[in-house]
Amino acid sequence: MVSRKKKIQIVAAFATLLLFALGLGCSGFFVNPVLTSIAVGPTATINQGATVQESAVGTYNDGSTQTLGAGVQWSSSDSTAATVNSSGLVTGASPGSATITAAYKTTSGTSSITVSLGNVTALKISSSATCSTSAGNTNITASGGTASFYACATVAGDSNPVDVSSAGTTWTLSDTTDFQITQGDPVTITTLTANVGATSTLSATYSSTTVVTAPPVTLTIVAQ
């Protein structure tokens, strides 16, 4: 016969083993979720000198999400256009665009920021990189001839025009059969045909606190 004392000892031992198993089971089955991706936002257009607060939201392998704070490393692909501080606050430095990256351990995500000028009062299409002259109607030779143009913004309180050819300016051509436009700084127009006498209107519009449109330029194909 097993004594009463022995029975109590056996029950106590089983209870200890059960508690140990439960503890092991909890630590074995309920592990911390793993971060799989980071969504960064917002993607935004801001004026020079303005700010926007970026956030980083992590998604985990169990489907849960969480806004990330401490430990996130913020960076900008072009600090001349936009800077970002350690808390994700982006400041527009000059016209242009930048990719903002939030990195947490081995995972990262990005958003895009475009910086525009504020208080633009006028816009002109120029053939000069220094924005010193306005472009007049332009002849371009047939079949592969090219011409380059810049968009130059006049800012209230600043006597020097600013080149905004690739930052916030929308370029359009009225004829895309005989002419091709390549966006950039400068924008390049190329003739596609030998259709001498064909014309196209080049227009530029800048979006800032207001929308400003430049006087258009007429392009004409001439013989080589």
VEXVEX-559024 format. One record per residue: residue number from 1; residue in one letter; x, y, z of N, C-alpha, C in turn. Coordinates in steps of 0.02 Angstrom, whole numbers. Each point is the difference from the previous one (the first is absolute). Layout:
BEGIN
 num residuo    n_X    n_Y    n_Z   ca_X   ca_Y   ca_Z    c_X    c_Y    c_Z
 NUM       A      X      Y      Z      X      Y      Z      X      Y      Z
...
***
This chain:
BEGIN
 num residuo    n_X    n_Y    n_Z   ca_X   ca_Y   ca_Z    c_X    c_Y    c_Z
   1       M     42    -60      0    -42     60      0     44     63      0
   2       V    -21     47    -42     36     63     -2    -25     45     55
   3       S     47     24     39    -21     41     57    -30     66    -23
   4       R    -38     32     45    -32     64    -15     53     53    -17
   5       K     56     -3     36     53     48    -11     30     -9    -69
   6       K      8    -64    -19     29    -14    -66    -46     24    -56
   7       K    -67    -10     10    -48     23    -49      4     76    -10
   8       I      7     35     56      4     73     -4     63     21    -39
   9       Q     55    -37     12     62     16    -35     -7    -12    -75
  10       I    -34    -56    -18    -10    -16    -71    -43     53    -34
  11       V    -55     20     32    -44     52    -28     37     66     -9
  12       A     41     17     50     39     61     -4     49     -2    -59
  13       A     30    -58    -10     48     -7    -55    -34      7    -67
  14       F    -60    -32     -7    -38      7    -62    -21     72    -13
  15       A    -20     34     53    -20     70     -6     59     43    -24
  16       T     58    -13     28     60     37    -21     16    -12    -73
  17       L     -4    -65    -20     13    -17    -70    -50     33    -46
  18       L    -64      3     20    -52     30    -40     12     74     -9
  19       L     18     35     54     15     71     -5     59     14    -45
  20       F     51    -43      5     59      7    -42    -17    -10    -74
  21       A    -43    -50    -14    -21    -14    -69    -40     58    -29
  22       L    -45     27     42    -40     57    -23     44     60    -16
  23       G     49     12     44     45     56    -12     41    -10    -63
  24       L     23    -61    -11     39    -15    -60    -44      6    -62
  25       G    -63    -22      6    -46      4    -57    -14     72    -18
  26       C     -9     43     49    -15     70    -15     59     33    -35
  27       S     60    -13     24     57     31    -31     15    -31    -68
  28       G    -22    -62    -11     13    -33    -62    -48     19    -55
  29       F    -63     12     17    -52     13    -50    -14     74    -10
  30       F      9     41     49    -16     71     -4     65     41     -6
  31       V     27      3    -62     62     37    -12    -17     70    -25
  32       N     48     45      5    -11     69    -24     -9      0    -76
  33       P    -48     38    -26    -10      4    -72     60     32    -34
  34       V     11    -17    -63     57     25    -39    -22     55    -47
  35       L     37     56     -1    -14     56    -44     15    -20    -72
  36       T    -49      9    -45     10    -20    -70      3     59    -49
  37       S    -32     56     17      1     57    -45    -15     64     38
  38       I     19     58    -31    -13     65     31    -32     45    -53
  39       A    -58     28     17    -34     49    -43     17     70     25
  40       V     26     41    -44     21     68     18    -46     50    -37
  41       G    -22     51     35    -43     49    -32     -8     61     43
  42       P    -28     53    -29    -31      0    -67     50     16    -55
  43       T    -19    -19    -62     33     27    -59    -31     68    -13
  44       A     41     52     -6    -29     67      0     41     48    -43
  45       T    -34     55    -18     33     58    -32     -5     58     49
  46       I     56     29     18      1     55     48     39     59    -30
  47       N    -13     59     26     37     59    -22     68      3     34
  48       Q     46     35    -31     66     10     30     -9     34     68
  49       G     32    -27     52     -6     27     67    -55    -31     41
  50       A    -47    -36    -32    -54    -32     36     22    -69     26
  51       T    -40    -28     45     16    -65     29    -58    -48     -7
  52       V     16    -64      4    -51    -52      3     26    -56     45
  53       Q    -43    -25     43     20    -53     47    -12    -69    -32
  54       E     54    -38     -8     -4    -67    -26    -11    -50     58
  55       S    -33    -55    -15     -9    -53     49     22    -66    -31
  56       A     19    -47     43     21    -67    -22    -44    -51     36
  57       V    -38    -38    -39    -45    -50     29     26    -69    -21
  58       G     16    -40     50     27    -66    -14    -55    -53     -3
  59       T      7    -47    -47    -45    -57     -5     40    -63     19
  60       Y    -31    -43     41     34    -59     26    -28    -63    -32
  61       N     36    -55     10    -18    -63    -33    -64    -31     28
  62       D    -26     27     54    -64    -24     25    -58     44    -23
  63       G     14     48    -45    -52     44    -26    -11     64     40
  64       S     32      6     57     -9     60     42     41     58    -28
  65       T    -20     62     19     37     60    -20     14     42     61
  66       Q     52     40     -5     19     44     56     40     59    -26
  67       T    -16     60     24     39     58    -17     67     -4     35
  68       L     54      7    -38     67     -7     27     25     68     23
  69       G     35      1     56     27     63     26     74     -5     12
  70       A     19    -12     63     70     -6     18     34    -56    -40
  71       G     59     15    -24     38    -50    -37     -5      8    -75
  72       V    -46     42    -25     -5     11    -72     54     48    -23
  73       Q     35    -18    -53     52     43    -29    -29     33    -63
  74       W     -4     67      1    -28     37    -56     56     28    -44
  75       S    -11      1    -66     50     29    -45    -34     27    -63
  76       S     34     47    -34    -25     30    -62     50    -15    -55
  77       S    -26    -16    -60     43    -15    -56     32     63    -28
  78       D    -29     58     13     27     63    -25    -15     55     51
  79       S     48     12     44    -10     50     53      1     71    -26
  80       T     22     10    -62     -4     68    -29    -72     17    -17
  81       A    -41    -51    -12    -71     12    -14    -43     -5     63
  82       A     12    -51     40    -39    -10     61     42    -34     53
  83       T     -5     25     61     35    -30     57    -50    -35     45
  84       V     23    -47     40    -43    -34     47     38     -9     66
  85       N    -34     14     55     33     -7     65    -12    -70     30
  86       S     24     -9     61     -1    -67     31    -71    -23     18
  87       S    -48     45     -1    -69    -19     15    -44     -5    -62
  88       G     30     10    -60    -38     -7    -62    -31     64    -25
  89       L     21     58     27    -27     64    -24     40     22    -61
  90       V    -35      8    -56     33     19    -64     -8     75    -11
  91       T     54     32    -21      0     72    -15     21     10    -73
  92       G    -40     39    -37     17     15    -70     58     50     -2
  93       A     55    -20    -31     60     43     -2      4     40    -64
  94       S    -14    -31    -57      2     35    -65    -40    -41    -50
  95       P    -20     31    -56    -40    -37    -49     34    -64    -23
  96       G    -37    -54     -1     27    -65    -18    -41    -55     31
  97       S     28    -59      1    -35    -57     31     49    -43     37
  98       A    -24    -37     49     42    -44     40    -40    -60     23
  99       T     35    -55      8    -29    -61     27     17     -2     75
 100       I    -51     -5     41      8     -4     73     -3    -73     21
 101       T     51    -22     35      5    -70     21     -4     -6     76
 102       A    -41    -47     24     -2    -17     70     25    -72      7
 103       A     54    -10     37     30    -66      9     -4    -20     73
 104       Y    -23    -61     12     -3    -27     68     31    -70     -2
 105       K     58     -5     33     39    -62     -2     16    -17    -73
 106       T    -25    -57    -26     17    -20    -68    -56     15    -50
 107       T    -53     34     22    -58     14    -43     -6     75    -12
 108       S    -21     19    -61     -7     72    -15    -59     11    -47
 109       G    -21     63     -3    -53     21    -46     14     71    -22
 110       T    -34     23    -54     14     66    -27    -64     38    -18
 111       S      7     65     -5    -52     43    -29     35     53    -42
 112       S    -39     36    -41     29     51    -44    -25     69     20
 113       I     47     47      0    -17     70     16     22     44    -58
 114       T    -45     42    -24     16     50    -51     -3     69     32
 115       V     51     40    -13      3     67     30    -10     52    -55
 116       S    -48     45     11    -14     53    -47     16     68     31
 117       L      8     50    -42      8     68     24    -67     29     20
 118       G      1     42     51    -60     37     17      4     70    -29
 119       N    -57     33     -5     -3     70    -22     29     11    -69
 120       V    -12    -47    -46     21      9    -69    -49     47    -35
 121       T     25     54    -29    -43     50    -31      0     -4    -76
 122       A     51    -32    -29      4     -4    -73     44    -59    -19
 123       L     -9    -22    -62     39    -56    -26     17     14    -73
 124       K     60    -15    -21     19      8    -70     39    -61    -24
 125       I     -5    -12    -64     40    -52    -32     63     33    -27
 126       S     57    -26     20     63     31    -19     44    -50    -37
 127       S     43     26    -44     49    -42    -34     67      2     36
 128       S      2     35     57     62      9     37     -5    -33     69
 129       A     53    -35     20      2    -33     65      1     51     57
 130       T     22     61    -15      1     52     51    -66     38      3
 131       C    -48    -20    -42    -66     33     -2      4     73    -20
 132       S     53     18    -36     11     71    -16    -44     25    -57
 133       T    -22    -45    -43    -40     22    -58    -62    -45     -8
 134       S    -51     30    -29    -60    -39    -17     10    -32    -68
 135       A    -25    -61     -8      6    -34    -65    -53     26    -47
 136       G     20     16    -61    -48     19    -51    -20    -60    -41
 137       N    -39     11    -52    -18    -54    -45     63    -31    -29
 138       T      2    -66     -3     63    -36    -14     -7    -46    -60
 139       N     49      2    -45      5    -48    -55     44    -58     20
 140       I    -22    -61    -17     39    -60     15      7    -40    -64
 141       T     60    -23    -15     10    -37    -62    -37    -67      1
 142       A    -16    -24    -59    -41    -60     -8     37    -63     22
 143       S    -40    -50     17     24    -69     11     59     -4     49
 144       G    -14     15     62     51     -8     52     31     64     26
 145       G    -22     58    -26     24     63     27    -26     10     71
 146       T     37     35     41    -20     10     70      5     73     20
 147       A    -36     17     53      4     65     32    -15    -10     74
 148       S     33     39     42     -7     -7     72    -31     64     30
 149       F    -41    -10     51    -34     56     32     -1     -9     76
 150       Y     -4     57     34     -3      2     73    -64     37     21
 151       A    -28    -20     57    -55     36     30     28     42     57
 152       C    -12     65     -2     29     47     48    -55     36     37
 153       A      1     -5     67    -52     28     42     23     65     31
 154       T    -45     49      0     11     62     36    -34     -5     68
 155       V     38     12     54    -26     -7     68     -6     69     31
 156       A    -56     13     33    -11     65     32     56     14     50
 157       G     29     59     -6     53     21     46     69    -24    -19
 158       D      7    -34    -57     65    -25    -22     12     23    -72
 159       S     54     35    -12     13     27    -66     30    -52    -48
 160       N     21    -56     26     31    -52    -41    -50    -55    -17
 161       P    -12    -12    -65    -46    -55    -18     30    -68     20
 162       V    -43    -48     11     20    -66     23    -17    -53    -52
 163       D     48    -42    -17    -11    -55    -47    -42    -54     33
 164       V    -61    -11    -27    -45    -51     27    -19    -49    -54
 165       S     45    -11    -47    -15    -41    -59    -25    -70     18
 166       S     28    -30     51    -19    -69     17    -30     -6     69
 167       A    -18     56     31    -27     -2     68    -65     38      3
 168       G    -55    -35    -11    -65     31      5    -28     28    -65
 169       T     40     -3    -54    -23     27    -65    -27    -57    -43
 170       T    -58     12    -30    -30    -46    -48     10     28    -70
 171       W     34    -40    -42     12     21    -69    -48    -37    -47
 172       T    -25     34    -51    -43    -32    -49     17     23    -71
 173       L    -12    -44    -48      8     15    -71    -67    -10    -35
 174       S    -18     45    -45    -64     -7    -35      4    -52    -56
 175       D     61    -14    -25     10    -49    -53     52    -51     23
 176       T    -23    -61     13     47    -52     20     11    -51    -56
 177       T    -24     16    -60     13    -43    -58     66     18    -33
 178       D     12     65     -8     61     24    -32     55     19     51
 179       F    -21      8     63     47     22     52     -4    -48     60
 180       Q     55     -6     35      2    -40     62     31     42     55
 181       I    -29     -6     60     25     37     58     33    -48     48
 182       T     59     19     25     35    -40     52      5     44     62
 183       Q    -33    -21     53     -1     39     61     69      0     32
 184       G     15     54     36     64      6     34     18     72     11
 185       D     62     12     17     24     68     10     64      8    -41
 186       P     -4     25    -62    -60     29    -32    -45    -53    -30
 187       V    -60     23    -22    -43    -43    -40     26      3    -72
 188       T     -1    -58    -34     27     -3    -68    -56    -18    -49
 189       I     -3     37    -55    -47    -14    -54     39    -28    -59
 190       T    -25    -56    -27     32    -33    -57    -51     -7    -56
 191       T     22     15    -62    -45     -9    -58      2    -74    -21
 192       L    -58    -27    -15     -6    -71    -17     -7    -12    -74
 193       T    -18     52    -38    -14     -8    -72     36     53    -41
 194       A     -6     -8    -65     26     51    -47    -57     42    -27
 195       N    -52      7     41    -59     38    -20     14     75      7
 196       V     38     26    -49     21     71      4    -62     45      1
 197       G      2     47     46    -56     46      7    -48    -19     56
 198       A      6    -62     25    -43    -21     56     17     41     62
 199       T    -51     17     38     10     41     60    -30    -35     61
 200       S     26     20     58    -27    -24     64      7     56     51
 201       T    -46      2     47      3     50     53     26    -32     64
 202       L     54     28     27     29    -23     63    -26     43     56
 203       S    -30    -33     50    -29     36     57     30    -25     65
 204       A      4     44     50     26    -19     66    -46     31     53
 205       T    -18    -42     49    -42     23     56     32    -21     65
 206       Y      3     47     47     31    -14     65    -53      2     55
 207       S     -2    -52     41    -49     -4     54     35     13     67
 208       S    -23     51     34     27     18     65    -59     20     44
 209       T      6     56     35    -57     26     37    -55     22    -50
 210       T     22     16    -61    -46     14    -55     26    -38    -61
 211       V    -40     -1    -54     21    -31    -62     19     55    -49
 212       V     62     -1    -25     26     52    -44     19    -31    -67
 213       T    -22     30    -55     15    -26    -66     44     49    -38
 214       A     51    -28    -34     46     41    -38    -28     16    -69
 215       P     18     56    -30    -18     13    -70     28    -58    -43
 216       P    -41    -28    -44     22    -58    -38     52     18    -54
 217       V     34    -51    -24     50      8    -52    -21    -43    -60
 218       T      3     27    -60    -17    -37    -60     63    -31    -29
 219       L     -3    -65    -14     56    -36    -30    -17    -17    -72
 220       T     48      7    -44    -11    -13    -72     55    -44    -27
 221       I    -18    -51    -38     50    -43    -32     24     33    -65
 222       V     66      5     -6     30     29    -61     46    -52    -31
 223       A     17     10    -63     43    -46    -36     70     -1     30
 224       Q     32    -56     -5     68     -6     26     49     40    -42
***
